[in-house]
């Protein structure tokens, strides 16, 4: 496990938004926890004017990155797809800062090291970036698709580095047809917590659930690049984001008092991600939930706790939520920031029935994601009435919350008659890329206006 000095760790803050008042007999406490990291990012916490200096001068993050490129036979159709993939990988390599460890893997039904080879990582410099881009010229398509083998090779390569930030970028254009879903799941379970991974599907012949499942398990982002010509720009953005991370393996630790129990913990911005099942015990009545790597950014989490009824006029600490940094075994955890979730019982009906705006907003955003997924599933199964009802509800929620990006994607799948009431008609013909884009991006949320 990597150690972190104070100079490499961004400053974290925690804000808790909730209505702490419960009615008599009330037991469920909901809170939105906003976590913000500052002083890290691509400038290393220094003025942006310093960003052009050599990485050693500005304290570049200790990072290792493996790019996994689909080289299966389908990448040759159309031929421009493979060319675009090579160009995108070259663009990502150009975005690497000096001193960052990296490798490139070609993925088919097997995984092969493209650069540097020998089971090792290269160290980014003008020379190694040039060598890596030259090696990309030798990439050829052919063979099947077994994504688990790509991830396992990436894991071995990343494990050879003691870098604090370990990250993968994975591109595929097809379904994982040459290994079972159980094998892929086992690989994801084995890799979880060892490195993060962004996953991209290019074209429209890949499986949304596979790509989003990889990103979810490895705490990365997922997206569609319907037109291969957009790969280079997307890969550049992904690598820039990876280069902005400065601290890894941060845990969201939730402590509850005797008699209280965590119902769920979900990330709700910038995307919806249920972390409940990923809890690991962290001492008496405490559990850690993984949050991955951080740079300069802010995220929101929805914490729901069930507490024992203490009676009107009483109050209690329902939960303590903290950001903790991993430390060597036997040492006390390093707490970066923390916030408190309270419960106060009252007979004032107005106080106890008021819904906190942040909690209401993100409850709606989570419902929006479910409505889109359920609506698209119903449409695929031929249940047009169910699809109309669920996608109509999604339009209503997107409109009410100001989620304009999702509203635009929904408008490519349904004709909106009245967004306020969620009255829609299913479009008779929908482009496959539009449907896949809506499905892939269904969990993206907008921040609540505070």
ZITA-V940006 format. One record per run of one state. SS is the DSSP state (H for helix, E for strand, L for the rest). FROM is the first residue (numbers start at 0). TO is the last residue. If there is no record, write none. Layout:
# ZITA-V940006
ss=SS from=FROM to=TO
ss=SS from=FROM to=TO
This chain:
# ZITA-V940006
ss=L from=0 to=4
ss=H from=5 to=7
ss=L from=8 to=9
ss=E from=10 to=17
ss=L from=18 to=19
ss=E from=20 to=21
ss=L from=22 to=26
ss=E from=27 to=37
ss=L from=38 to=39
ss=H from=40 to=42
ss=L from=43 to=46
ss=H from=47 to=51
ss=L from=52 to=53
ss=H from=54 to=57
ss=L from=58 to=61
ss=E from=62 to=69
ss=L from=70 to=71
ss=H from=72 to=75
ss=L from=76 to=78
ss=H from=79 to=94
ss=L from=95 to=99
ss=E from=100 to=106
ss=L from=107 to=109
ss=E from=110 to=114
ss=L from=115 to=120
ss=E from=121 to=122
ss=L from=123 to=124
ss=H from=125 to=135
ss=L from=136 to=145
ss=H from=146 to=158
ss=L from=159 to=163
ss=E from=164 to=171
ss=L from=172 to=179
ss=H from=180 to=190
ss=L from=191 to=194
ss=E from=195 to=201
ss=L from=202 to=206
ss=H from=207 to=216
ss=L from=217 to=220
ss=E from=221 to=224
ss=L from=225 to=226
ss=H from=227 to=242
ss=L from=243 to=245
ss=E from=246 to=246
ss=L from=247 to=249
ss=E from=250 to=254
ss=L from=255 to=259
ss=E from=260 to=268
ss=L from=269 to=269
ss=E from=270 to=270
ss=L from=271 to=271
ss=E from=272 to=273
ss=L from=274 to=274
ss=H from=275 to=277
ss=L from=278 to=278
ss=E from=279 to=280
ss=L from=281 to=284
ss=E from=285 to=289
ss=L from=290 to=292
ss=E from=293 to=293
ss=L from=294 to=295
ss=E from=296 to=305
ss=L from=306 to=313
ss=E from=314 to=324
ss=L from=325 to=332
ss=E from=333 to=344
ss=L from=345 to=347
ss=H from=348 to=352
ss=L from=353 to=355
ss=H from=356 to=379
ss=L from=380 to=382
ss=H from=383 to=400
ss=L from=401 to=402
ss=H from=403 to=409
ss=L from=410 to=412
ss=E from=413 to=417
ss=L from=418 to=421
ss=E from=422 to=425
ss=L from=426 to=430
ss=H from=431 to=439
ss=L from=440 to=442
ss=E from=443 to=443
ss=L from=444 to=449
